[in-house]
Amino acid sequence: MTKDISYIEMLLTERWRQKREKILERDSRKCRNCGSSQNLHIHHRQYHTDNKTGLKREPWDYDNKYLVTLCEKCHEAGHQQYQIPSFNS
């Protein structure tokens, strides 16, 4: 992950907006858990860390299969219930 920009700032970039839009379209703009179309988030099912640098990959550098649309409520519940695994790549 780029050291000079925070994760939150990355989620405000055009690169992330484009990736987010693709996932929303794929998932018919609905939460894959409950079907809600309100307050949608794109959730990373897992994180990948670069073997050489030890940094996490940028949010847009994930294959679409690792991303899923969730409403805010399901996203929060998921983070409370499950830890997101991290893998070296």
ABEGO torsion letter per residue (X at the ends): XBAABBAAAAAABAAAAAAAAAAAAAAGGBBAAAGBABGBBBBBABBBBBAAAGBBBBAAABBAAABBBBBAAAAAAAAAABBBBBBBX
